[in-house]
Amino acid sequence: MYNPLMGMNFDIIKTDSRSRARRGRLTLPHGVVETPCYMPVGTQATVKAMRPKDLVNVGAQIILNNTYHLHLRPGEDTVAKAGGSHKFMAWERPILTDSGGYQVFSLSKIRKMSEEGVEFRSHIDGRKMFISPEISMDIQMKLGSDIAMAFDHCIEYPCTELAAEHAMLLTDRWATRCKAHHSHDYQNLFGIAQGAFFGNLRRESALSLAGMDFVGYGIGGLSVGEPKPLMYEMLEIVTDNLPKEKPRYLMGVGSPDCLVEGVLLGVDMFDCVLATRIARNGTVFTREGRMVVKNARFAEDFRPIDETCDCYCCRNFSRAYMRHLFKANEILGAQLASEHNLRFLLRMMEEIREAIQNDTLRKYRDEFYLRYDLTKNF
């Protein structure tokens, strides 16, 4: 139930005895989110190929909208006139908005960064634009999300330690400005830890943000091309130095193996476009690994995509039918594959929460890797 006077409450219900994992409950103005959780990405106020009621059916508790894209079109003023993001897209459950920082740095080939903010050109029409920490806060406040993210400087991999330190310190100063400028009746502001792939910088960033007393913390700048063991090493450093009682959000990470490992390292929230992006190209998740359902080998395979899955697609359609849809360029193929992939990840998170509750998470992890092939698509 919507409560505009409520901010946020995070309760840790159970901690895993053999890892940093914890089972939590995040109470937000537009609903309760059981954690650890995966958030489908609705970049432009829509999760691609999914209706809001379909998201409810697959178990989505909270989704992500993108500040950069909604600022470009239709514009935050239009969304505000519609009553905010929830009414604009007919989604009654919680929404998190990212700050736009990652998109500014990844989509804008020509940009000029200063202490004040970032000047860049729109990837849509080339017009010159500018976003500062204060502008990012203003946009997100008008969008009316339950959780807003501080404006940060995400840096590429690989990079020098000097460049990483500059980006981390700038993110730190911008976080201070975001916190000073942000004023909203119920929206909750998270800081973002940076530091690239240097443990000393990751530790410094986490401790500095912790000292600012944000209500929650994002972990940015990971899954940008680095080896996974390096990502996990940095993640462990950050979670060790963030407040234990506050939620931690690993940004832009959402492959099944990374969800399992991230939870073990103490992450509470994840998001990623991977599930719907690969779905539109005919690739789906299964308990054994990724399946390219467009492949000829499935032309007369009348089994469901995953016989253990309870999604609408797996309960009604075969691999052969899915292959047919993709070969015929039918929109329904992308819709069903997207619904399946999201349900696969959301069901995984349900199982992980249950495993934490039962103190069997290590067993769950071991059984996951016995089945799941990380090396190939089949």
Residue frames relative to the residue before (quaternion, step in Angstrom):
aa qw qx qy qz dx dy dz
M 1.0000 0.0000 0.0000 0.0000 0.00 0.00 0.00
Y 0.4801 -0.6877 0.4746 0.2672 3.57 -0.92 0.99
N 0.0380 0.7824 -0.6188 0.0589 3.55 -0.87 0.99
P 0.2532 -0.8236 0.4865 0.1444 3.63 -0.07 1.26
L 0.6572 0.5136 -0.3228 0.4473 3.61 1.17 -0.27
M 0.6111 0.5594 -0.3533 0.4345 3.57 1.25 -0.21
G 0.3105 -0.7387 0.5647 0.1975 3.56 -0.95 0.79
M 0.6721 -0.4406 0.3481 0.4827 3.57 -0.09 -1.26
N 0.0203 -0.7659 0.6418 0.0345 3.51 -1.19 0.62
F 0.0928 -0.7947 0.5991 0.0320 3.58 -0.93 0.92
D 0.0679 -0.7978 0.5991 -0.0092 3.54 -0.63 1.20
I 0.2470 -0.7350 0.6115 0.1581 3.57 -0.93 0.91
I 0.2533 -0.8184 0.5072 0.0937 3.53 -0.44 1.31
K 0.8002 -0.0399 0.0908 0.5914 3.57 0.96 -0.89
T 0.1675 -0.7560 0.6224 0.1143 3.57 -1.05 0.75
D 0.4839 -0.6625 0.4936 0.2885 3.55 -1.10 0.77
S 0.4592 -0.7270 0.4433 0.2532 3.58 -0.85 0.96
R 0.7691 0.3654 -0.1841 0.4910 3.61 1.19 -0.45
S 0.7661 0.2263 -0.1594 0.5801 3.60 1.24 0.22
R 0.6406 -0.5134 0.3985 0.4088 3.57 -1.31 -0.20
A 0.4262 0.7414 -0.4425 0.2700 3.59 1.27 -0.17
R 0.0058 0.7893 -0.6140 -0.0055 3.53 -1.16 0.66
R 0.3371 -0.7046 0.5954 0.1881 3.52 -1.20 0.67
G 0.0224 0.8435 -0.5311 0.0775 3.56 -0.60 1.16
R 0.2505 -0.7250 0.6154 0.1816 3.52 -1.39 0.00
L 0.1423 -0.7973 0.5863 0.0175 3.53 -0.63 1.24
T 0.1307 -0.8002 0.5837 0.0435 3.58 -0.52 1.19
L 0.0262 -0.8088 0.5838 -0.0655 3.55 -0.67 1.23
P 0.7105 -0.4744 0.2905 0.4311 3.61 -1.17 0.33
H 0.7754 0.3286 -0.1851 0.5065 3.61 1.02 -0.70
G 0.8283 -0.1818 0.0707 0.5252 3.59 1.09 0.46
V 0.5297 -0.6146 0.4985 0.3053 3.51 -1.42 0.08
V 0.1472 -0.7776 0.6091 0.0515 3.56 -0.98 0.95
E 0.2750 -0.7433 0.5899 0.1544 3.55 -0.76 1.09
T 0.1218 -0.8109 0.5711 0.0385 3.59 -0.82 0.99
P 0.4636 -0.1135 -0.8782 -0.0319 1.51 -2.34 1.01
C 0.1168 -0.8064 0.5790 0.0294 3.56 -1.07 0.76
Y 0.2778 -0.6987 0.6301 0.1939 3.50 -1.36 0.46
M 0.2139 -0.7892 0.5683 0.0917 3.58 -0.92 0.97
P 0.3556 -0.7057 0.5654 0.2362 3.63 -0.66 1.02
V 0.3863 -0.7413 0.5114 0.1995 3.56 -1.08 0.77
G 0.0667 -0.7745 0.6290 -0.0003 3.54 -0.72 1.17
T 0.2226 -0.8502 0.4578 0.1340 3.54 0.59 1.23
Q 0.8215 0.1703 -0.0469 0.5421 3.58 0.66 -1.13
A 0.6687 -0.4988 0.2606 0.4859 3.55 0.99 1.01
T 0.7192 0.2818 -0.2830 0.5686 3.54 1.08 0.83
V 0.3240 -0.6784 0.6157 0.2361 3.55 -1.05 0.76
K 0.4973 -0.7176 0.3867 0.2969 3.56 -0.39 1.24
A 0.8566 0.1084 -0.1463 0.4827 3.53 -1.00 1.08
M 0.6807 0.4726 -0.2803 0.4845 3.61 1.27 0.15
R 0.3129 -0.7086 0.5997 0.2010 3.56 -0.99 0.88
P 0.6471 -0.5281 0.3664 0.4101 3.61 -1.13 0.52
K 0.6780 0.4835 -0.3197 0.4520 3.61 0.88 -0.81
D 0.5981 0.5397 -0.3615 0.4695 3.59 1.18 -0.49
L 0.6220 0.5339 -0.3338 0.4654 3.59 1.06 -0.72
V 0.6231 0.5186 -0.3324 0.4820 3.56 1.04 -0.75
N 0.6712 0.5247 -0.3006 0.4288 3.58 0.90 -0.93
V 0.7101 0.4319 -0.2747 0.4835 3.62 1.04 -0.67
G 0.6104 -0.6159 0.3253 0.3772 3.58 1.28 0.03
A 0.3493 0.7364 -0.5117 0.2718 3.60 1.16 0.40
Q 0.2348 -0.7882 0.5577 0.1122 3.56 -0.81 1.04
I 0.7812 0.0355 0.0542 0.6209 3.55 1.12 -0.80
I 0.1194 -0.7901 0.5970 0.0708 3.59 -1.05 0.72
L 0.4140 -0.7009 0.5325 0.2318 3.53 -1.32 0.33
N 0.1225 -0.7416 0.6538 0.0874 3.56 -1.14 0.78
N 0.3779 -0.7532 0.5012 0.1965 3.56 -1.15 0.60
T 0.4558 -0.7218 0.4644 0.2358 3.55 -0.69 1.17
Y 0.6508 0.5329 -0.3191 0.4366 3.59 0.87 -0.95
H 0.7206 0.4523 -0.2643 0.4543 3.58 0.72 -1.05
L 0.6904 0.4604 -0.2980 0.4718 3.62 0.90 -0.79
H 0.5757 0.5581 -0.3737 0.4663 3.58 1.20 -0.42
L 0.6767 0.4855 -0.2895 0.4717 3.58 1.00 -0.83
R 0.7776 -0.1605 0.1177 0.5964 3.57 1.00 -0.84
P 0.5443 -0.2119 -0.8101 0.0515 1.58 -1.73 1.80
G 0.6099 -0.5032 0.3578 0.4968 3.60 1.30 -0.15
E 0.5424 -0.6636 0.4124 0.3087 3.55 -0.95 0.89
D 0.5919 0.5667 -0.3792 0.4298 3.61 1.13 -0.52
T 0.6331 0.5205 -0.3265 0.4709 3.58 1.03 -0.76
V 0.6539 0.5044 -0.3133 0.4689 3.58 0.95 -0.88
A 0.6453 0.5227 -0.3181 0.4574 3.58 0.99 -0.84
K 0.6461 0.5180 -0.3192 0.4608 3.59 0.99 -0.80
A 0.6523 0.5102 -0.3062 0.4695 3.56 1.14 -0.62
G 0.6172 -0.5540 0.3442 0.4400 3.58 1.28 -0.21
G 0.6562 -0.4953 0.3003 0.4836 3.56 1.30 0.28
S 0.7406 -0.4538 0.2708 0.4150 3.55 -1.29 0.32
H 0.6375 0.5538 -0.3460 0.4089 3.59 0.94 -0.83
K 0.7159 0.4182 -0.2577 0.4962 3.58 0.85 -0.91
F 0.6098 0.5792 -0.3529 0.4100 3.57 1.01 -0.81
M 0.8023 0.2577 -0.1252 0.5236 3.60 0.92 -0.89
A 0.4364 -0.7313 0.4325 0.2960 3.59 1.31 0.24
W 0.4583 0.6307 -0.4758 0.4071 3.54 0.91 1.02
E 0.2284 -0.8345 0.4925 0.0947 3.58 -0.39 1.24
R 0.6284 0.5413 -0.3327 0.4489 3.58 1.24 -0.29
P 0.7371 -0.4476 0.2629 0.4326 3.62 -1.22 0.18
I 0.1501 -0.7512 0.6386 0.0735 3.53 -1.32 0.61
L 0.1532 -0.7342 0.6533 0.1028 3.54 -1.16 0.77
T 0.1551 -0.7625 0.6180 0.1120 3.59 -1.00 0.79
D 0.3275 -0.7051 0.5813 0.2400 3.56 -0.98 0.80
S 0.6555 -0.5994 0.3196 0.3300 3.56 -1.22 0.46
G 0.5077 -0.6183 0.4409 0.4068 3.58 1.19 -0.51
G 0.4817 0.7049 -0.4219 0.3050 3.58 1.23 -0.29
Y 0.6716 0.4992 -0.3106 0.4509 3.58 0.84 -0.93
Q 0.6737 0.4983 -0.3032 0.4537 3.60 0.92 -0.86
V 0.6041 0.5507 -0.3599 0.4498 3.58 1.01 -0.74
F 0.7412 0.4212 -0.2298 0.4695 3.56 0.88 -0.93
S 0.7340 0.4308 -0.2484 0.4625 3.62 1.06 -0.59
L 0.7581 0.3933 -0.2125 0.4749 3.61 1.03 -0.70
S 0.6982 0.4529 -0.2690 0.4849 3.58 1.14 -0.51
K 0.2932 -0.7889 0.5172 0.1554 3.56 -0.34 1.24
I 0.7543 0.2529 -0.1530 0.5862 3.56 1.14 -0.65
R 0.2100 0.7750 -0.5679 0.1808 3.57 -0.53 1.14
K 0.1848 -0.7607 0.6140 0.1005 3.54 -1.19 0.58
M 0.1366 -0.8188 0.5565 0.0347 3.53 -0.48 1.23
S 0.0043 0.7751 -0.6314 0.0229 3.54 -1.08 0.80
E 0.7039 -0.4186 0.3413 0.4613 3.54 -1.28 0.01
E 0.6521 0.5470 -0.3098 0.4238 3.55 1.06 -0.76
G 0.7322 -0.3226 0.2605 0.5403 3.58 0.95 -0.85
V 0.5512 -0.6034 0.4616 0.3451 3.57 -1.20 -0.56
E 0.1877 -0.7396 0.6385 0.1003 3.53 -0.94 1.01
F 0.1028 0.8038 -0.5723 0.1256 3.57 -0.79 1.00
R 0.4146 -0.6735 0.5419 0.2844 3.54 -1.32 0.07
S 0.5479 -0.6250 0.4533 0.3220 3.53 -0.99 0.88
H 0.4276 -0.6970 0.5114 0.2643 3.57 -0.97 0.85
I 0.6063 0.5687 -0.3513 0.4308 3.60 1.29 -0.22
D 0.8463 0.0320 0.0352 0.5306 3.59 0.68 -1.08
G 0.5638 -0.6577 0.3683 0.3375 3.60 1.23 0.15
R 0.4654 0.6921 -0.4598 0.3049 3.60 1.18 -0.04
K 0.5185 -0.6518 0.4679 0.2957 3.53 -1.14 0.75
M 0.0001 -0.8027 0.5941 -0.0522 3.55 -0.92 1.00
F 0.1717 -0.7748 0.6010 0.0950 3.54 -1.29 0.29
I 0.0084 -0.7708 0.6370 0.0014 3.56 -1.01 0.88
S 0.0953 -0.7600 0.6422 0.0299 3.53 -0.98 0.96
P 0.6900 -0.4331 0.3339 0.4742 3.61 -1.17 0.06
E 0.6668 0.5053 -0.3071 0.4536 3.57 0.95 -0.84
I 0.6533 0.5040 -0.3155 0.4686 3.59 0.98 -0.82
S 0.6201 0.5320 -0.3427 0.4637 3.59 1.00 -0.76
M 0.6523 0.5013 -0.3166 0.4721 3.58 0.97 -0.81
D 0.6471 0.5243 -0.3224 0.4499 3.60 0.93 -0.87
I 0.6454 0.5156 -0.3204 0.4636 3.58 0.96 -0.86
Q 0.7089 0.4697 -0.2750 0.4485 3.56 0.79 -1.02
M 0.6194 0.5292 -0.3507 0.4619 3.59 1.06 -0.63
K 0.6598 0.4853 -0.3108 0.4823 3.59 1.02 -0.71
L 0.6248 0.5250 -0.3434 0.4649 3.59 1.07 -0.62
G 0.3099 -0.8202 0.4415 0.1908 3.58 1.20 -0.50
S 0.2587 0.7813 -0.5260 0.2145 3.58 1.06 0.67
D 0.5803 -0.5724 0.4477 0.3677 3.56 -1.27 0.33
I 0.7806 0.1332 -0.0550 0.6082 3.56 1.10 -0.79
A 0.1166 -0.7632 0.6337 0.0498 3.56 -0.95 0.96
M 0.3031 -0.7512 0.5618 0.1682 3.56 -1.19 0.59
A 0.5147 -0.6320 0.4852 0.3168 3.57 -1.07 0.76
F 0.5303 -0.6249 0.4780 0.3160 3.57 -1.16 0.66
D 0.0171 -0.8350 0.5470 -0.0568 3.56 -0.69 1.10
H 0.3984 -0.6768 0.5650 0.2531 3.53 -1.35 0.27
C 0.1233 -0.7918 0.5973 0.0326 3.55 -0.39 1.28
I 0.1684 -0.8087 0.5599 0.0639 3.58 -0.81 1.00
E 0.5583 -0.6502 0.4162 0.3037 3.55 -1.14 0.71
Y 0.3242 -0.6888 0.6035 0.2374 3.51 -1.43 0.16
P 0.5616 -0.2857 -0.7733 0.0704 1.54 -1.67 1.88
C 0.1008 -0.7685 0.6269 0.0786 3.54 -1.31 0.23
T 0.5541 -0.5887 0.4597 0.3676 3.56 -1.26 0.29
E 0.6144 -0.5476 0.4108 0.3922 3.56 -1.20 0.41
L 0.6156 0.5507 -0.3449 0.4458 3.58 1.07 -0.69
A 0.6671 0.4855 -0.2973 0.4806 3.58 0.94 -0.89
A 0.6424 0.5262 -0.3170 0.4582 3.57 1.01 -0.82
E 0.6542 0.5100 -0.3112 0.4638 3.56 0.99 -0.82
H 0.6277 0.5324 -0.3340 0.4594 3.58 1.00 -0.83
A 0.6777 0.4883 -0.2918 0.4659 3.59 0.89 -0.96
M 0.6578 0.5184 -0.3102 0.4498 3.58 0.98 -0.84
L 0.6846 0.4759 -0.2894 0.4702 3.59 0.91 -0.89
L 0.6256 0.5168 -0.3391 0.4760 3.58 1.07 -0.70
T 0.6217 0.5300 -0.3293 0.4734 3.59 1.00 -0.81
D 0.6360 0.5420 -0.3119 0.4522 3.55 1.02 -0.84
R 0.6853 0.4648 -0.2844 0.4832 3.58 0.90 -0.92
W 0.6381 0.5183 -0.3235 0.4685 3.57 1.03 -0.77
A 0.6096 0.5541 -0.3520 0.4443 3.61 1.05 -0.72
T 0.6272 0.5322 -0.3270 0.4652 3.57 1.03 -0.81
R 0.6733 0.4879 -0.2916 0.4728 3.58 0.95 -0.88
C 0.6230 0.5349 -0.3426 0.4564 3.59 1.01 -0.79
K 0.6778 0.4984 -0.2977 0.4511 3.57 0.86 -0.93
A 0.6603 0.5081 -0.3069 0.4600 3.58 1.03 -0.78
H 0.7258 0.4517 -0.2424 0.4587 3.58 1.03 -0.80
H 0.6262 0.5855 -0.3425 0.3844 3.55 1.03 -0.77
S 0.1587 0.7615 -0.6143 0.1330 3.56 -0.85 1.04
H 0.2288 0.7612 -0.5594 0.2353 3.55 -0.37 1.24
D 0.5878 -0.6292 0.3788 0.3391 3.56 -0.98 0.84
Y 0.8461 0.0839 -0.0204 0.5261 3.59 0.91 -0.82
Q 0.5354 0.6476 -0.4123 0.3520 3.61 1.17 -0.32
N 0.2710 -0.7792 0.5535 0.1139 3.57 -0.97 0.95
L 0.2481 -0.7980 0.5394 0.1036 3.57 -0.80 1.04
F 0.1647 -0.7693 0.6135 0.0684 3.55 -0.87 1.08
G 0.3540 -0.6819 0.5914 0.2448 3.57 -1.16 0.64
I 0.2859 -0.7544 0.5656 0.1710 3.58 -1.27 0.33
A 0.2957 -0.7551 0.5652 0.1513 3.55 -0.80 1.09
Q 0.0853 -0.7759 0.6242 0.0309 3.57 -0.96 0.94
G 0.2519 0.7838 -0.5468 0.1523 3.59 -1.18 -0.49
A 0.3796 -0.7613 0.4585 0.2571 3.56 1.34 0.15
F 0.7378 -0.4190 0.3188 0.4225 3.60 -0.92 -0.93
F 0.4949 0.6007 -0.4371 0.4507 3.49 1.09 0.90
G 0.4420 -0.7536 0.4233 0.2398 3.55 -0.39 1.27
N 0.6477 0.5248 -0.3277 0.4446 3.58 0.97 -0.80
L 0.6688 0.4834 -0.2998 0.4787 3.59 1.05 -0.77
R 0.6185 0.5333 -0.3446 0.4630 3.59 1.02 -0.76
R 0.6568 0.5043 -0.3078 0.4686 3.58 0.95 -0.86
E 0.6588 0.5136 -0.3066 0.4563 3.58 0.91 -0.92
S 0.6588 0.5133 -0.3075 0.4560 3.58 0.94 -0.90
A 0.6660 0.5065 -0.3084 0.4524 3.58 0.88 -0.94
L 0.6800 0.4891 -0.2939 0.4604 3.58 0.88 -0.91
S 0.6417 0.5259 -0.3261 0.4531 3.58 1.01 -0.81
L 0.6766 0.4797 -0.2949 0.4745 3.58 0.90 -0.90
A 0.6103 0.5523 -0.3513 0.4460 3.57 1.02 -0.78
G 0.6554 0.5259 -0.3000 0.4516 3.54 1.07 -0.77
M 0.6335 0.5269 -0.3272 0.4625 3.60 1.22 -0.40
D 0.3383 -0.7950 0.4529 0.2199 3.57 1.33 -0.12
F 0.1365 0.7604 -0.6101 0.1759 3.57 0.64 1.13
V 0.5545 -0.6167 0.4366 0.3488 3.59 -1.20 0.43
G 0.7839 -0.0088 0.0013 0.6208 3.58 1.28 -0.33
Y 0.2966 -0.7820 0.5345 0.1221 3.55 -1.25 0.36
G 0.2555 -0.7255 0.6205 0.1527 3.52 -1.04 0.91
I 0.2270 -0.7261 0.6303 0.1550 3.54 -1.24 0.54
G 0.0538 -0.8499 0.5234 -0.0291 3.56 -0.22 1.30
G 0.7446 0.4585 -0.2859 0.3918 3.52 -1.35 0.00
L 0.5918 0.5221 -0.3941 0.4711 3.59 1.19 0.46
S 0.7701 0.2890 -0.2661 0.5025 3.58 -1.28 0.39
V 0.4527 0.6631 -0.4633 0.3751 3.56 0.90 1.01
G 0.7861 -0.2999 0.1410 0.5218 3.56 1.17 0.62
E 0.5418 0.6347 -0.3938 0.3853 3.58 1.27 -0.15
P 0.6040 -0.5259 0.4319 0.4149 3.63 -1.21 0.33
K 0.5829 -0.6204 0.3943 0.3461 3.57 -1.00 0.78
P 0.6281 0.5311 -0.3723 0.4299 3.66 0.88 -0.70
L 0.6344 0.5128 -0.3313 0.4742 3.59 1.09 -0.67
M 0.6181 0.5324 -0.3431 0.4655 3.58 1.01 -0.75
Y 0.6790 0.4901 -0.2996 0.4572 3.58 0.86 -0.92
E 0.6104 0.5501 -0.3471 0.4520 3.59 1.08 -0.73
M 0.6806 0.4712 -0.2885 0.4811 3.60 0.91 -0.91
L 0.6377 0.5472 -0.3224 0.4358 3.55 1.00 -0.83
E 0.6386 0.5314 -0.3199 0.4555 3.56 1.01 -0.80
I 0.6378 0.5226 -0.3221 0.4651 3.57 1.02 -0.81
V 0.6791 0.4997 -0.2991 0.4469 3.58 0.88 -0.94
T 0.7009 0.4658 -0.2943 0.4530 3.60 0.76 -0.97
D 0.5978 0.5638 -0.3554 0.4455 3.59 1.15 -0.52
N 0.7823 0.3528 -0.1535 0.4899 3.57 1.12 -0.65
L 0.5651 0.5347 -0.4125 0.4739 3.58 1.25 0.32
P 0.6353 -0.5377 0.3759 0.4075 3.60 -1.14 0.52
K 0.4801 -0.7046 0.4512 0.2637 3.57 -0.84 1.00
E 0.7103 0.4982 -0.2586 0.4248 3.56 1.08 -0.73
K 0.6890 0.4680 -0.2743 0.4805 3.60 1.27 -0.08
P 0.5759 -0.6240 0.3993 0.3457 3.61 -1.09 0.66
R 0.1925 -0.7609 0.6135 0.0870 3.54 -1.20 0.75
Y 0.1357 -0.8119 0.5678 -0.0039 3.51 -0.84 1.09
L 0.2026 -0.7737 0.5932 0.0918 3.59 -0.59 1.19
M 0.2705 -0.8367 0.4642 0.1061 3.53 -0.28 1.33
G 0.8639 0.1542 -0.1159 0.4653 3.55 -1.01 0.91
V 0.5951 0.5402 -0.3659 0.4692 3.59 1.16 0.52
G 0.2128 0.8252 -0.4938 0.1728 3.60 -0.64 1.05
S 0.4009 0.6614 -0.5399 0.3322 3.63 1.02 0.56
P 0.6548 -0.5551 0.3201 0.4007 3.63 -1.01 0.68
D 0.6817 0.4853 -0.3087 0.4521 3.61 0.85 -0.86
C 0.6575 0.5057 -0.3141 0.4618 3.59 1.02 -0.75
L 0.5944 0.5463 -0.3687 0.4608 3.58 1.11 -0.56
V 0.6581 0.5053 -0.3097 0.4643 3.58 0.90 -0.92
E 0.7093 0.4584 -0.2695 0.4628 3.59 0.78 -1.01
G 0.6371 0.5395 -0.3289 0.4414 3.57 1.01 -0.78
V 0.6363 0.5166 -0.3250 0.4719 3.57 1.00 -0.81
L 0.6436 0.5291 -0.3209 0.4504 3.59 0.94 -0.88
L 0.7122 0.4326 -0.2460 0.4950 3.58 1.14 -0.64
G 0.6720 -0.5647 0.2823 0.3870 3.59 1.22 0.31
V 0.4467 0.6798 -0.4678 0.3457 3.62 1.18 0.38
D 0.2862 -0.7833 0.5370 0.1271 3.56 -1.05 0.86
M 0.8058 0.1669 -0.0460 0.5663 3.60 1.11 -0.67
F 0.0482 -0.7838 0.6191 -0.0043 3.55 -1.10 0.82
D 0.0279 0.7611 -0.6458 -0.0543 3.55 -1.33 0.33
C 0.1501 0.7803 -0.6022 0.0772 3.57 -1.20 0.44
V 0.4376 -0.6885 0.5156 0.2619 3.58 -1.14 0.66
L 0.4047 0.7670 -0.4444 0.2246 3.59 1.26 -0.28
A 0.6685 0.5459 -0.3228 0.3884 3.59 0.75 -1.04
T 0.7525 0.3751 -0.2222 0.4937 3.59 0.81 -0.96
R 0.6015 0.5687 -0.3663 0.4249 3.60 1.09 -0.58
I 0.7126 0.4209 -0.2767 0.4883 3.60 0.79 -0.94
A 0.5730 0.5935 -0.3795 0.4188 3.59 1.13 -0.57
R 0.6701 0.5040 -0.3056 0.4512 3.58 0.93 -0.85
N 0.6983 0.4282 -0.2610 0.5108 3.57 1.26 -0.36
G 0.6242 -0.6044 0.3193 0.3783 3.57 1.26 0.31
T 0.5745 0.5558 -0.3961 0.4518 3.60 1.18 0.47
V 0.0667 -0.8162 0.5736 -0.0166 3.56 -0.85 1.03
F 0.4871 -0.6436 0.5093 0.2985 3.54 -1.26 0.51
T 0.0120 0.7518 -0.6589 -0.0240 3.54 -1.21 0.66
R 0.6758 -0.4817 0.3584 0.4276 3.59 -1.27 0.14
E 0.6937 0.4647 -0.2706 0.4792 3.58 1.22 -0.45
G 0.7123 -0.3590 0.2604 0.5440 3.59 1.24 -0.30
R 0.7030 -0.4365 0.3295 0.4547 3.57 -1.25 -0.25
M 0.1629 -0.7736 0.6085 0.0692 3.54 -1.07 0.85
V 0.2531 -0.7282 0.6161 0.1615 3.58 -0.92 0.94
V 0.2092 -0.8503 0.4713 0.1051 3.52 0.12 1.32
K 0.5471 0.6087 -0.3923 0.4199 3.59 1.28 -0.13
N 0.5221 0.6829 -0.4032 0.3138 3.59 1.20 -0.45
A 0.6164 -0.5988 0.3809 0.3411 3.55 -1.11 0.79
R 0.5846 0.6170 -0.3713 0.3736 3.61 1.07 -0.62
F 0.6999 0.4620 -0.2697 0.4733 3.59 1.21 -0.42
A 0.3490 0.7852 -0.4627 0.2181 3.61 1.28 0.06
E 0.7972 0.1450 -0.0816 0.5804 3.60 1.08 -0.67
D 0.4086 0.6738 -0.4910 0.3715 3.55 1.10 0.79
F 0.1224 -0.8556 0.5027 0.0184 3.56 -0.19 1.30
R 0.4294 0.6584 -0.4861 0.3819 3.56 1.21 0.50
P 0.5712 -0.5541 0.4526 0.4022 3.61 -1.21 0.30
I 0.6915 -0.4459 0.3517 0.4464 3.57 -1.26 0.27
D 0.7816 -0.0396 0.0703 0.6186 3.56 0.86 -1.01
E 0.3787 -0.7756 0.4613 0.2054 3.56 -0.45 1.20
T 0.6600 0.4865 -0.3165 0.4770 3.61 1.22 -0.24
C 0.5815 0.6220 -0.3570 0.3841 3.60 1.28 -0.23
D 0.2892 -0.7791 0.5374 0.1434 3.56 -1.03 0.83
C 0.3894 0.7360 -0.4826 0.2717 3.63 1.20 0.29
Y 0.6902 -0.4822 0.3513 0.4094 3.57 -1.29 0.35
C 0.6392 0.5348 -0.3249 0.4471 3.58 0.96 -0.85
C 0.7288 0.4408 -0.2550 0.4577 3.58 0.73 -1.04
R 0.6530 0.5093 -0.3202 0.4600 3.60 1.14 -0.50
N 0.8014 0.3285 -0.1384 0.4803 3.59 1.15 -0.47
F 0.8113 0.2747 -0.1026 0.5057 3.60 1.04 -0.69
S 0.4157 -0.7167 0.5164 0.2168 3.54 -1.24 0.55
R 0.6560 -0.4700 0.4105 0.4246 3.52 -1.35 0.17
A 0.6252 0.5465 -0.3347 0.4454 3.58 1.01 -0.78
Y 0.6674 0.4863 -0.3039 0.4751 3.58 0.95 -0.87
M 0.6428 0.5192 -0.3269 0.4586 3.58 0.96 -0.81
R 0.6325 0.5159 -0.3349 0.4709 3.58 0.97 -0.79
H 0.6338 0.5387 -0.3237 0.4509 3.55 0.96 -0.88
L 0.6560 0.5208 -0.3203 0.4425 3.60 0.88 -0.89
F 0.6897 0.4679 -0.2877 0.4718 3.57 0.91 -0.88
K 0.6569 0.4994 -0.3217 0.4642 3.61 0.94 -0.77
A 0.7073 0.4284 -0.2524 0.5025 3.58 1.15 -0.62
N 0.4098 -0.7392 0.4415 0.3012 3.58 1.34 0.07
E 0.3112 0.7528 -0.5137 0.2693 3.56 1.00 0.84
I 0.5445 -0.6479 0.4344 0.3082 3.58 -0.93 0.96
L 0.5929 0.6039 -0.3670 0.3860 3.56 1.05 -0.75
G 0.5785 0.5933 -0.3808 0.4103 3.61 1.06 -0.61
A 0.6828 0.4713 -0.2783 0.4840 3.58 0.89 -0.95
Q 0.6377 0.5328 -0.3327 0.4459 3.58 1.02 -0.76
L 0.7040 0.4625 -0.2740 0.4641 3.58 0.81 -0.99
A 0.6552 0.5071 -0.3174 0.4613 3.59 0.97 -0.82
S 0.6385 0.5172 -0.3257 0.4677 3.60 1.02 -0.76
E 0.6509 0.5115 -0.3144 0.4646 3.56 0.93 -0.89
H 0.6525 0.5145 -0.3142 0.4592 3.58 0.97 -0.86
N 0.6920 0.4913 -0.2998 0.4358 3.60 0.77 -1.00
L 0.6528 0.4972 -0.3215 0.4726 3.57 0.99 -0.77
R 0.6533 0.5007 -0.3236 0.4666 3.57 0.94 -0.84
F 0.6024 0.5695 -0.3536 0.4333 3.58 1.03 -0.77
L 0.7150 0.4406 -0.2608 0.4761 3.60 0.82 -0.98
L 0.6675 0.5008 -0.3101 0.4556 3.57 0.94 -0.83
R 0.6353 0.5031 -0.3293 0.4846 3.58 1.08 -0.66
M 0.5841 0.5660 -0.3570 0.4593 3.58 1.09 -0.71
M 0.6829 0.4860 -0.2919 0.4608 3.56 0.88 -0.93
E 0.5970 0.5412 -0.3581 0.4717 3.59 1.13 -0.63
E 0.6678 0.4981 -0.2919 0.4698 3.57 0.97 -0.89
I 0.6392 0.5235 -0.3204 0.4634 3.57 1.03 -0.79
R 0.6384 0.5142 -0.3308 0.4675 3.59 0.96 -0.80
E 0.6510 0.5057 -0.3104 0.4734 3.58 1.00 -0.83
A 0.6459 0.5224 -0.3201 0.4555 3.59 1.01 -0.81
I 0.6277 0.5090 -0.3405 0.4805 3.60 1.01 -0.75
Q 0.6491 0.5327 -0.3138 0.4432 3.56 0.91 -0.94
N 0.7528 0.3822 -0.1960 0.4987 3.58 1.02 -0.85
D 0.4214 -0.7256 0.4414 0.3180 3.58 1.34 0.04
T 0.5324 0.6141 -0.4066 0.4172 3.58 1.04 0.85
L 0.2734 0.8085 -0.4922 0.1713 3.59 1.18 0.42
R 0.6325 0.5268 -0.3410 0.4541 3.62 0.95 -0.76
K 0.6319 0.5141 -0.3218 0.4825 3.58 1.02 -0.77
Y 0.6323 0.5278 -0.3274 0.4630 3.57 1.00 -0.84
R 0.6502 0.5182 -0.3114 0.4601 3.58 0.93 -0.91
D 0.6675 0.5042 -0.3094 0.4522 3.59 0.86 -0.93
E 0.6760 0.4850 -0.2917 0.4718 3.58 0.94 -0.85
F 0.5908 0.5685 -0.3589 0.4461 3.58 1.11 -0.67
Y 0.7306 0.4317 -0.2479 0.4673 3.59 0.80 -0.99
L 0.5574 0.5805 -0.3996 0.4390 3.60 1.17 -0.31
R 0.7364 0.4053 -0.2116 0.4986 3.56 1.10 -0.74
Y 0.7643 0.4489 -0.2130 0.4110 3.54 0.72 -1.17
D 0.2266 -0.7775 0.5777 0.1022 3.58 -0.74 1.13
L 0.2468 -0.8105 0.5192 0.1119 3.58 -0.42 1.23
T 0.6576 0.6029 -0.2793 0.3550 3.57 1.21 -0.49
K 0.8372 0.1190 -0.0280 0.5331 3.61 1.07 -0.46
N 0.3771 -0.6354 0.6113 0.2834 3.48 -1.43 0.20
F 0.1370 -0.8134 0.5591 0.0839 3.61 -0.94 0.75
